[in-house]
Amino acid sequence: MPIEIIDTHLHLVYLDRFSYPWLGDVPALNRDFTLETYRPQAEAAGITQAIHMEVDVAEADQMRETDFVTALGGPVVAAISSCRPERADFPAQLERLAANPKVRGLRRILHTSPDELSQAPLFTENLKRLAALQMSFDICVQARQLPLALRIARACPQVQFILDHCGVPNVKDRAFDPWRAHIAELAREPNLACKVSGIVAYADANWTADDLRPFVAHVIESFGWDRVVWGSDWPVCTLTADLGRWVAATRTIIAGESAERQAKLLNGNARRIYRLN
């Protein structure tokens, strides 16, 4: 039996319910991607549970998105919600989100935001509030912004952070440097984990597991098997692959490791880091 997978990075898109301003620039993704579509693909790939990752909906829809996805049930067992830590009203937003028992963490999209947004004192002071609530924060930045992620993690040592998408390396052009050095430096922060997700979207459409392997291997070597989790980044992964192809590539890349190590990446660490137990 294949080792079960907890998908820590599932996006669901319901165009009839919410507004997604950014999708207008990505025609291939500008359509519905519902739980009904995801579920059979996930089951076939060995995914038993999923955490919904906020989809950068319009600000007016943020709370409604959280309420909707946490009521879906089925494989969706938890959610990472959108937030605005740069604002003075963040404490009130956090209080409402924390009242939902299925909200395990937060994310504020940073890779399309001005760099200074996440470096403002109010941003990190607000993020420090997550520690008392045992809520995590997913960091989504471009590879060039990894030093910003480092400063955030260091400023909030009691908060659990997860770096999304292996730090967004340029897989297509095999751009290992300076990404490689930044990942190694980030891994020295004990409150930071890394998500093996998203990288197929930054690869050529004809990628193979061997194209992805050195990036995944460096992340795991740097963070260790206890601080890595897996995510599909569905449906963004469909820009170059379907869900089954990405899962199969992951299993191929880690096939030589012990069952214990594979289980840590594929489900065990997710249970601990996102408090799914």
C-alpha positions as CSV (number, residue, x, y, z in Angstrom):
1,M,0.0,0.0,0.0
2,P,1.4,3.4,-0.9
3,I,2.0,5.7,2.1
4,E,-0.9,8.0,2.6
5,I,-0.6,11.7,1.8
6,I,-1.9,14.8,3.6
7,D,-2.1,17.6,1.1
8,T,-1.1,20.8,2.9
9,H,-1.7,23.1,0.0
10,L,-5.0,22.7,-1.7
11,H,-6.7,25.7,-3.5
12,L,-10.4,25.5,-4.4
13,V,-11.8,28.0,-6.8
14,Y,-15.6,28.9,-6.9
15,L,-16.0,31.7,-9.3
16,D,-19.8,32.0,-8.6
17,R,-19.1,32.6,-4.9
18,F,-15.9,34.6,-4.6
19,S,-13.9,37.2,-6.5
20,Y,-10.3,36.3,-7.5
21,P,-8.7,39.5,-9.0
22,W,-5.4,37.8,-9.9
23,L,-7.0,35.0,-12.0
24,G,-7.7,37.5,-14.8
25,D,-3.9,37.4,-15.5
26,V,-3.8,33.6,-15.6
27,P,-6.4,32.4,-18.1
28,A,-5.5,28.7,-17.7
29,L,-6.7,28.9,-14.0
30,N,-9.6,31.3,-14.5
31,R,-12.3,28.7,-14.0
32,D,-13.9,26.6,-11.3
33,F,-11.7,24.1,-9.4
34,T,-14.1,22.5,-6.9
35,L,-13.9,19.8,-4.3
36,E,-15.9,17.6,-6.5
37,T,-13.2,17.7,-9.2
38,Y,-10.3,17.4,-6.7
39,R,-11.6,14.5,-4.6
40,P,-11.5,11.6,-7.1
41,Q,-8.0,12.7,-8.3
42,A,-6.8,12.9,-4.7
43,E,-8.2,9.5,-3.8
44,A,-6.6,7.9,-6.8
45,A,-3.2,9.5,-5.8
46,G,-3.4,8.3,-2.2
47,I,-4.3,11.7,-0.6
48,T,-6.6,11.1,2.4
49,Q,-6.7,14.6,3.9
50,A,-6.2,18.1,2.7
51,I,-5.6,21.6,4.2
52,H,-7.2,24.3,2.2
53,M,-4.9,27.2,1.4
54,E,-6.4,30.7,0.9
55,V,-6.6,31.6,-2.7
56,D,-6.0,35.4,-2.5
57,V,-9.6,36.2,-2.9
58,A,-10.8,39.8,-2.9
59,E,-10.4,41.3,0.6
60,A,-14.2,41.5,1.1
61,D,-14.4,37.7,0.5
62,Q,-11.6,36.6,2.9
63,M,-13.8,35.7,5.9
64,R,-16.5,34.2,3.7
65,E,-13.9,32.0,1.9
66,T,-12.7,30.7,5.3
67,D,-16.3,30.0,6.5
68,F,-17.1,28.2,3.3
69,V,-14.1,25.9,3.0
70,T,-14.1,24.9,6.6
71,A,-17.7,23.7,6.2
72,L,-17.0,21.5,3.2
73,G,-16.0,18.4,5.1
74,G,-14.7,15.3,3.4
75,P,-11.0,15.4,2.9
76,V,-10.7,19.1,3.8
77,V,-9.9,18.9,7.5
78,A,-8.4,22.3,8.1
79,A,-7.7,25.7,6.5
80,I,-5.0,28.3,6.2
81,S,-6.8,31.7,6.0
82,S,-6.0,35.0,4.4
83,C,-5.0,37.9,6.6
84,R,-3.6,41.4,6.7
85,P,-0.9,41.6,9.4
86,E,0.2,45.0,8.1
87,R,-3.0,46.6,9.4
88,A,-3.9,47.9,12.8
89,D,-7.2,46.0,12.9
90,F,-5.4,42.6,12.5
91,P,-6.0,41.6,16.2
92,A,-9.8,41.7,15.6
93,Q,-9.4,39.7,12.4
94,L,-7.2,37.2,14.2
95,E,-9.7,36.8,17.0
96,R,-12.5,35.9,14.6
97,L,-10.3,33.5,12.6
98,A,-9.1,31.8,15.8
99,A,-12.7,31.1,16.9
100,N,-13.0,28.7,14.0
101,P,-11.5,25.4,15.2
102,K,-10.6,24.3,11.6
103,V,-8.3,27.4,11.0
104,R,-4.8,26.1,11.8
105,G,-2.8,29.0,10.4
106,L,-2.7,32.1,8.3
107,R,-1.1,33.4,5.1
108,R,-0.6,36.8,3.6
109,I,0.6,36.7,-0.1
110,L,3.9,38.4,-0.2
111,H,5.4,37.5,-3.6
112,T,3.1,40.0,-5.3
113,S,3.3,42.6,-2.6
114,P,5.9,45.4,-2.1
115,D,8.9,44.1,-0.2
116,E,8.5,46.8,2.5
117,L,5.0,45.5,3.4
118,S,6.4,42.5,5.4
119,Q,9.3,44.4,6.9
120,A,7.2,47.0,8.7
121,P,7.4,46.7,12.5
122,L,3.6,46.4,12.7
123,F,3.6,43.4,10.4
124,T,5.9,41.3,12.6
125,E,4.4,42.6,15.9
126,N,1.0,41.3,14.7
127,L,2.5,38.0,13.6
128,K,3.9,37.5,17.1
129,R,0.3,37.2,18.3
130,L,0.0,33.8,16.5
131,A,2.3,32.1,19.0
132,A,-0.2,32.2,21.9
133,L,-2.9,30.7,19.7
134,Q,-0.6,28.0,18.3
135,M,-1.3,29.2,14.8
136,S,1.2,29.0,12.0
137,F,2.1,31.3,9.2
138,D,2.8,30.2,5.6
139,I,5.4,32.4,3.9
140,C,4.9,32.7,0.1
141,V,7.8,34.7,-1.5
142,Q,9.8,34.7,-4.7
143,A,13.3,33.3,-4.6
144,R,14.7,36.8,-4.6
145,Q,12.7,37.6,-1.5
146,L,14.0,34.7,0.7
147,P,16.1,37.2,2.8
148,L,12.8,38.9,3.7
149,A,11.5,35.5,4.8
150,L,14.5,35.1,7.0
151,R,14.0,38.4,8.7
152,I,10.4,37.6,9.4
153,A,11.2,34.2,11.0
154,R,14.0,35.7,13.1
155,A,11.7,38.6,14.3
156,C,9.1,36.1,15.5
157,P,11.0,33.2,17.1
158,Q,8.0,31.7,18.9
159,V,5.9,31.5,15.8
160,Q,5.8,28.4,13.5
161,F,6.5,29.4,9.9
162,I,6.2,27.2,6.8
163,L,8.1,28.4,3.6
164,D,5.8,27.6,0.7
165,H,6.9,26.0,-2.6
166,C,10.6,25.2,-1.7
167,G,11.2,29.0,-1.8
168,V,10.0,29.2,-5.4
169,P,13.2,28.2,-7.3
170,N,13.5,28.7,-11.0
171,V,13.3,25.0,-11.9
172,K,13.0,25.6,-15.6
173,D,16.4,27.3,-15.9
174,R,18.0,25.2,-13.1
175,A,18.8,28.4,-11.2
176,F,20.3,26.9,-8.0
177,D,22.2,30.0,-6.9
178,P,21.7,32.0,-4.8
179,W,18.5,30.0,-4.0
180,R,20.6,27.2,-2.6
181,A,22.5,29.3,-0.1
182,H,19.3,31.1,1.0
183,I,17.6,27.8,1.7
184,A,20.5,26.6,3.8
185,E,20.5,29.8,5.8
186,L,16.7,29.7,6.3
187,A,16.9,26.1,7.5
188,R,19.0,27.2,10.5
189,E,16.0,28.9,12.0
190,P,14.3,26.3,14.2
191,N,10.8,27.8,13.9
192,L,10.8,27.4,10.1
193,A,9.7,24.4,8.1
194,C,9.6,24.0,4.3
195,K,6.8,22.8,2.0
196,V,7.7,20.6,-0.9
197,S,5.0,22.0,-3.2
198,G,4.5,24.3,-6.2
199,I,7.8,23.6,-8.0
200,V,6.2,21.9,-11.0
201,A,4.6,25.3,-11.9
202,Y,8.1,26.7,-12.2
203,A,9.4,23.9,-14.4
204,D,9.2,23.3,-18.1
205,A,6.0,21.5,-19.2
206,N,8.1,18.4,-20.2
207,W,9.7,18.1,-16.7
208,T,10.7,14.8,-15.3
209,A,11.3,13.7,-11.7
210,D,15.0,14.1,-12.3
211,D,14.5,17.8,-13.1
212,L,12.8,18.3,-9.7
213,R,15.0,16.0,-7.7
214,P,17.9,18.3,-6.9
215,F,15.6,21.1,-5.6
216,V,13.6,18.7,-3.4
217,A,16.8,17.0,-2.2
218,H,18.4,20.3,-1.2
219,V,15.3,21.4,0.8
220,I,15.2,18.1,2.6
221,E,18.9,18.0,3.2
222,S,18.8,21.5,4.6
223,F,15.7,21.3,6.8
224,G,15.9,17.6,7.7
225,W,13.1,15.0,7.5
226,D,11.3,16.4,10.6
227,R,10.7,19.9,9.1
228,V,9.3,19.2,5.6
229,V,5.7,18.8,4.5
230,W,4.1,18.1,1.1
231,G,1.5,20.1,-0.8
232,S,-0.1,19.7,-4.2
233,D,-0.6,23.4,-5.0
234,W,-3.6,22.2,-6.9
235,P,-4.8,23.6,-9.3
236,V,-1.7,25.7,-9.9
237,C,0.2,22.5,-10.5
238,T,-2.0,21.9,-13.5
239,L,-0.1,24.6,-15.4
240,T,2.4,21.8,-16.2
241,A,1.0,18.6,-14.7
242,D,-2.0,16.9,-13.3
243,L,-2.2,16.0,-9.7
244,G,-1.4,12.3,-10.3
245,R,1.8,13.2,-12.1
246,W,3.1,15.4,-9.4
247,V,2.3,12.8,-6.7
248,A,4.0,10.1,-8.7
249,A,7.1,12.3,-9.2
250,T,7.3,12.9,-5.4
251,R,7.1,9.2,-4.7
252,T,9.8,8.5,-7.2
253,I,12.1,11.1,-5.8
254,I,11.9,9.8,-2.2
255,A,11.6,6.1,-3.2
256,G,15.0,5.2,-1.9
257,E,14.3,6.5,1.6
258,S,13.0,4.5,4.5
259,A,9.2,4.2,5.0
260,E,9.6,6.2,8.2
261,R,11.2,9.2,6.4
262,Q,8.7,9.1,3.5
263,A,5.8,9.1,6.0
264,K,7.2,12.1,7.8
265,L,7.2,14.2,4.6
266,L,3.9,12.8,3.3
267,N,1.8,13.0,6.4
268,G,3.4,12.8,9.8
269,N,5.0,16.3,9.9
270,A,1.8,17.8,8.6
271,R,-0.2,16.4,11.5
272,R,2.3,17.9,14.0
273,I,3.0,21.2,12.4
274,Y,-0.6,22.0,11.5
275,R,-2.0,20.4,14.6
276,L,-4.2,18.0,12.8
277,N,-4.4,15.5,15.8
